Amino acid sequence: MPAIASSARASTSPLPSSLLMLFACAAGLSVANVYYAQPLLDALAADLQISTGRIGAVIAATQLGSVAALLWVVPLGDRLDRRRLMAVQTGGLVLALLAVALAPQAWSLLLGMLAVGLLGTAMTQGLIAYAAAVAGGHERGRVVGAAQAGVVVGLLLARVVAGAVADLGGWRAVYLLSAALMLVTGTVLWARLPRLPVLAAPNARTGLIVLLRQQPVLRQRGVLGLLLFTVFGLFWSSMSLPLGAPPYALGHTAIGAFALVGLLGALAAARSGHWSDRGHAGRVTTAALWLMLLSWAPIAAMSHHLGWLVLGVLLLDLAVQALHVTNQSRILAAAPQAQAQAIATYMLFYAAGSGLGALAGSALYAAFGWPGVCMAGAGVSLLALLAWWAMPGYHTITGGHEPCPVPDGSRIDNEHSRPGATACPHTATSINSGVTATTPPGNAAPGC
């Protein structure tokens, strides 16, 4: 089993493609567990005699577990041995999946779903932070983009796989199969994941509020993530409503096919991490926000032809995932000593935006129809673009550099603004260890 020292992460040697594929596949399989239940609610209700009005508690329990993971479990990656932590989480997830598959009553199902949401989310975000920690600074964006692509594939295909397996063997077979897959995945992860040094003391933890105060990049990218996933939630929570009604009256399978269109756009966006590594994070952000705003034009034209909706879905998912990958690569680079805590904090913005968008989407459709949803989506997209314009990062997009210094010198963000530029000469203090290091004087990057 290979061991990677902290200095190896700065190496110019690229991460092996086999290890990168392992991160992507494991993250995809992990996140899929959180979404398997969505197309199975009718089967769960019938089998366990849960009323239609209460079956939504299954999804609520899963999401509650996800939030708990972001608050308390994912940040452990900065203070404990990541490889051992991943092994414990995988074992717990296998047990939780078996508990769901064998659940005899509603209450046991809900407890199992709570555990699945907790451990599935913890593994997914932990793997992204793990991949970022293993990667060198020159390829962190590319690695995060590849891992995030695996998450997108798992998220979008979970519903399709769950429906197909349930048709063949019932809903319990979905969770039995997933438990077997996660057991195999955990074994491979234990054998292949490199051992990393624990950079923070076991009792060291930076509160989320403190982390936000210390990390301007996290604050800025968190705001963009909140608005980004509000737009995403607005669209995907309401899209099935007009498609399922006359004159379209599409079935669930046909409506679900639009997710495959979104998958193409999301996979294309994985390249954005590579562009971020090359110093173009600002350009990617600006382009993605404009694309997200413009995507609502073809989406609003759905009534003329469904082909416009296909184009809109492709553009929207391309924009959302490109910005999401760029956001993650930036915040992980800005907090090398607290990557797990940083990713957990950012994903709380993600969860809040997704929930807000989902709630608003159905309400807007009921009150104003599809035009109301499109106007709201375009409005929030414009707000995100204006917010980015007001941030310091926008005004230095020629190099893709975001603000380097903080008045109190409380964070590490000595990234190169573009190839050939030197790091900023400011003093940076690790937010967990308290160790202070000053970079050698040089030509400060734009924005310093």
N, C-alpha and C positions, 0 to 999 in steps of 0.2 A: 504494500500500500504506500503510494508516494506521499512524501511530506514536503510541504512548501513553507519555507520560512517567510517572515514578513518582508524581507528584502527582495524575495523572489517576485513579489507582486509588481515590483517596478521594472522587472526584466522586460527586455524587448521581444523575448520569444513569445509567440502567440499561444493561446490556450489550445490544447489538442482538440481537434474537431469531435472526437469521440466523447470527450468529457463535456463539451459544449452541448452535444446532442443529448447526453444523459440529463443535464440540467433542464433542457427544454422539455424532454419527454416526461421526466419526473414531475415537473411543475404542472404540465398539462394534465397528467393523471390525477394529481393532488387536487387541483381546482375543480375538476369534473365532479368529484364527490359532493361538492357544495350544491351542484345544479341538477343532479340526477333526478331529484324528486319533482321538479317542476312539471314534466309531462305525465307524471304518475299519480297526480293527486286524486283523480277519479277512482283509480284502482285501490289506492290506499284507503280512501273513504269507504268504499264498498267492502273491503276485506276486514277492516277493523271497526266498522260500524261508526264512523265519524260523520257527523252531519256536514252538509255542503258549506254551511255558514262557518264552521269551525275548522275545516281542513286547511285553511290558510295558516293556521298556527304551526303547521309543519315547516313552511317556508320561514315564518317568523322565528322559530326556534333555531333554524340553521343560520339565519342572518345574525341573530343575537350571539350565537357562538362565534361568528366571524368577527364581530366587533370586540368581543372579549379577547379573542386571539391578538388583535391589533393592539389592544391596550396592555395586555399582561404577558402574552406568550412570545410573540415575535421579538420584542426587545431583549429577551434572554440571550439571543444570538450574539450580543456584544459582550456578554459576561460569562458565558459558559462555552465549553468545547462544542463547536458547531456540529462536528461529526457525531458525537455521542448524543447531542440534543436531537439531531435529525433521526437517529435510530430509535430513541424513546418516542418521538412523535409518530414515527411510522408504525411502531408496535401498537401504540394507543389507537391510531386510526384504524388499523386492522380490527382490533377488538370492537371499536365503535361501529364499524360497518357490519360486523357479525351480529352485534346487538340489534341493529336496525333490521337486518335480514330475518332474525328470529323473534322479533318483537311480537308478543301475544296480545298486547293491549295498546290503547292510544297513548297512555302516559309513558310507557316504556319506549314507544316509538319517538315521542317528543324528546325524551332524555337522550336517546341515541342520536337523533338529528342535531341536538345541541352540541354533542361531542364531535360529530362529524364536521359541523361548521367550524368549531373551535380548532380542531387538529388539521382539517383540510386547508383552512386559511393559513394557519401557522406554518405548515409545510410549504405552501405555495410561496408566500412572501419570504420565508426563511431561505428557500432555494435561490430566489432572486438576489437576496443580500449575500448569500454564500458565493454565488457566481461572480458578483461584483468584487468581493473580497479576494477571490482567487485571481481574477483578471488583473493584468497590468494596467496602469493609467492610460496607456496609449490605445487600449482596445476595450475599455470598460463599457463604452456606449454600445459597441458591437455585441459584446457578450450579453449585456442587459437586454438589448433588442431581440437577440435570439431566444433568450429565456422567456421574455414577454410574449414572443410569437407562440411558444409552446403553451403558455397560459391561454392565449386567445383561441388556439385550436381546441384545447380541452374544454374551454367554456362554451364555445359554439357547438361542438360536436357532442357534448354531454347529453343534450336533449334528444338528438337523433339516435345515439347508441342506446340510451335508456328506453326509448320507445320500441326500438327493434328487439332488444333482448326481452323486454316485458311481453311483447307479442308472442315470443317463442316459449318463454319459461315462467312468466309471471313477474311481478314487481320484485319479489324477494330474490329472484335470480340475478337481478341487476346488482344488488349489494353483495351477494355471495361472489359474483365474478369480480367485482371491484376489490373485495377483500383479498382475493387470490392475487390480483394484479399488484396491489400495494405491497403484499408480502414479498413478491418477486422484486419489485422496485426497491424496497428497503434493503434487501440482500445485496443487490447490485450497488446501491448507494454506499453501503458500508464497505464494500470491497474496493470501490473506485474513488470515492471522495477523498481529496487530499486533506491532511491534517493541518490546521492553521493555528497559529499561536493565539491565545486569548489576550487581547490588547487591553481590556478593561478589568479592573478588580472585580471579583464576584459580587461584592456588595455595592458596586458603583452603578448608579442609575441616574440619568439625566431626565427629569420630568419633561413631559411633552411641551408644557408651556415654556419651560426654561430653554428647551431645544429650539423652539420656534423663535424665542427672543435672541438666541445666539446665532441663528442661521438665517440670514436674509434670503439666501437662495431657496431655502425650504419654505419660507413665508410666501415668496413670490410664486414659486411653482405650485405650492398648495392652493393658492387662490385660483391660479389657472386650472388646476386639476378639479377644483370644486365646480367652476363654471363649465369646464369641458364635459364632465360627467353628468351635470344637470342637463345639458343639451342631449347627451347620449341617452339618458333615461327618459327624457321627454319623447324622443322618437320611438325607441324600442318598446316602451310601455303602452304606446297608443297605436302603433302601426297596424296591429292585428284587428283593431276595431273597424276601420273602414274596409279593410280587405275581406273581413268575414261577413260584411253586410252587403246587400244589393247595391250596385249592380254586379259586384265582383263575386261575392259569396264563395270565396275560396275556402278549401278545407285546411285542416291543421298542417298537413304535409306540404301543401303548396305554400302556405304562409311561412313555414319553417325553412323553405328553400331560400328565402331571402337572406337568412343567416349565412348561407354558403356564399352568397354574393359579398356580404360583409367580410367574410373570411378572406376573400381574395384581396380586398383593400387592406385589411389588417396585416396580412403577411407581407404585402408590398411595403408597408410602413416599417418593417424590421430594419430596413436599410438606413433609417433615420439615425440609429445609434452609431453607425459608422460615420455618418456626416458630423455628428456631434463630436466624435473623437478627433476629427480633423479641424475642429474649431469653428463649426458652422451651426452651433446650437441656436444662436439668435435668428439666423436665416430660416432654419427649419421651423422654429416657433412661429415666426411671422407668416411664412407660407402656409403652415397648417391652420392657423387661425383664419386667414383669408379663405382657404379652401373650405373650412367648416361653415363659414358664413355663406359662401356661394353655393354650397351643396343644397341649401334650402330652396333654391329656385327650381331645380328639377324635382325635388320632393314635393313642392307645392303644386307642380304640374301633373301630379299623378292622375287627376281626373281626366286628362286628355289622352294619356296612354301609360300603361304600366311600365313601359320601357324607360320613361323618365324617372320612375321610382327606383328602378334598378341602378340607373346612373347615379341618382342621389345617394343611395345606400353605399355604393362603391366609394364615392367621394367622401361621404361623412365618416365611414369607418377608416379610410386612409388617413384623414386628417386627425381623427381622435387618437388612433394608435401611434401615429408619428409623434404627436405632441406628448402622449403618455410616456413613450420610450425616452424621449428627450428629457422630459421632467425627471424621470427616474435616474437617468445617467448623470444629470446635473447635481441632484441632491446627494447621490451616493458619492460623487467625487468631492463634494463640499464637506462631507462629514466622514472621513475615513476611519475615525475611531468609534463611530456610533452609527454604522450603516443600517443595522437592524432596527434601531430606534427611529432613524430617519425615514426608512421605508414604511414603518408602521404608522408614523405620524402622517406621512403623505397619503397613505391609503385610507386614513380616517376622513380626509378631505374627499377622497374618491367615494367612500361609502355615503357620506353626507350628500354629495352631489347626485349620486345615483338614486338615493331614496327620495330626495326632493323632486328630481325629474320624474320619477315614477308616479309619485303622488299627484304632481301637477298635470302630467300628461293626460291621464284618464279624466280628471276634472275639467280640463280645458276642452277636451273633445266632447264631453257631455254638454258643456255650456255653449261652445262656439264652433264645434265641428272641426274638420281637418284644417281649414284655413286658420283657425285660432291656434292650433298646435304649431303650425308652420310659422306664424307670426311670432309666437313666443320663442320658438327655437332660434329663429333669425335674430330676435332681440337679445337673447342671452349670448349668442355667438358674437354679436356686435359689442356687447358689454365686455366679453373676454378680450376682444381685439383692442378696445379702448383701455382696458386695464393693463394690457401688455405695453401699449404705447406710453402709458404713464410710468412704467417701471424703468429703472436705469438700464436694464439689459437691452431694451429696444434701441436705445440711442447709441449702442456700440455694436450693432449687428454686422458691421463690416468684418468683424473678427469673430463674431459669435460669443464674445466675452461678456460675462455678467459681473456685477460689482465684486471687487476683490476684498477691499478692506472693510472692517467694521470699526466704529469709533473706539470700542473697548478692546479690540484685538482678540476676540473670544472665539474665533473659529479658524479652521484650516480651509483655505480655498486658494491654493497656489497653482491653479491650472494654467496652462498656456492658452493664451487667447487665440493663437493661430500658429501653425508650424513656423518655427524659427524665433518666436517671441519668447522672452524670458519671463520667469515667474516674478510676481510682485515682491518687493523687498520688505513687506510688512511682517511684524511679529505675529505668529499664530499660536494659539494655545489649544491643546487637545481638550475637548469638552468633558472627557472622562478622566484622563490621566492627570491633567493639569500640567503636563510637561510643555515647556515653552521652547520653540525652535524658531530661529530667524533665518530666512533664506538669504543667500548672498545678494548683495546689491547688484542690480543690473538694469536693463531697460525695462521699466515697468510696463506691464500690459495695459492697453487702453482701458480706461475705466477705473484704474487704481487711484 
